[in-house]
Amino acid sequence: MARNYPGAVQFAQQAITIDPEFWIGYIQLAQVYEQLGKADLALRALNNAGRFSSGNQQGDSSSGLHMRKAWEKRKKPMRC
């Protein structure tokens, strides 16, 4: 199955534009950025999700998992 990552980024950004405090949109955006190998953008989106989730347990655990994955990808050396 083909993945439409640019479409997913656009979809998440539209959701955030409609409601800038929609933390689930930031989680989705972080997941896509993680898959694209854009760790810095994923971490930034996760930071926003954490700010707006109001301590929601699901948001906190999901953010933690994706933050760890993004951070690990960021630390790995790039292959040529």
N, C-alpha and C positions, 0 to 999 in steps of 0.2 A: 504494500500500500504506500503510495506516494504521500509525503508530508508537505503541507503547504505552510512553511514557517513564515514567509513574508505575510501571508494572509492572516496567520495567527497573531503576528505582531500588530498588524493593522486592527484586527478585531479587538484585542486587549486595549490598545491605545484609544479606540473609539469609546469603549466602556469607561475608561478613565477620564476621557474628555467630558462625557456626559455627567459622571459623578467622580470628581477628583479624589474623593475619599473612599472609593470602592476598592477595598483591600484585596478582594478576590481577583480583580483585574490586574493588580500588581503581581500577585502570585502567578497568574497565568503568563504574564509578560516575562517574569523571571524564568519560568519553566522553558519558554521558547528561547530566550537568550542563552540559557544553559545549554540547550540542544545545539544552538548555533556556535557554541564555544565563546560567547561574549560574556565572560565571567564578570567583568567590571559592571556592565549594564545589568546583569542578573542580580548582582549584589546591591546595586542602587535600587532596583525595583523591590527587592526583598526588604530593604530598609524602609521604603515607603509603606509596604504592606504591614510591617511591624508597627509603624507609627499610627496607622489608621485602623488596625484590627481591634483596638480597645481591649487588649488582653484576651481575645478570643482564643481558646485553647487549640482549635483546629488551625487557625491562622499561625499561631506561634509554633506548633509542631511542624507544619508544612514549611514555614519559613526557615526553620532550623535545618531541616533536611536538605532543602534546596540550596541554602547558604553554604552548607558543608560541601555539597557537590560542586557548586560554582567555585568555591575557594580551592578545592583540590584540583580542578581543571586549570585554574589560574596559576597554580604553583608548578604544574607540569611543564617541562621544556617543550617547545614547539618542534614538531617533526617537519623536515623538508622533503 
